[in-house]
Amino acid sequence: MAKYEACMIFSVASGEEALNAVKEKFATLIAENGTVVNVDEWGKRRLAYLIDDEAEGYYVFTTFESAPEFPAELERVAGITEGVLRVMTLKK
């Protein structure tokens, strides 16, 4: 088990219900495949540049422990999920 930190930026354009659904989906995915150490929600922030024509995003930083192959799966799922603007996973 290695320690990782995932920075996820979610779209706020779809509304609060859609945002909460996407946040819950990724919280569950991480919890099922590893151990969540810390979740730090920064909330809605202005983006430095437009991403998919959006100027604001909802930031969530999650520190977790998992098997080495899970971060690639996390980024794959994020890439095909509606409402995710960016995901970056770092090994700590």
PyMOL commands that set and color helices and strands:
alter all, ss='L'
color gray80, all
select helices_A, chain A and resi 16-33+70-79
alter helices_A, ss='H'
color red, helices_A
select strands_A, chain A and resi 2-11+34-51+54-66+84-91
alter strands_A, ss='S'
color yellow, strands_A
deselect
rebuild
show_as cartoon
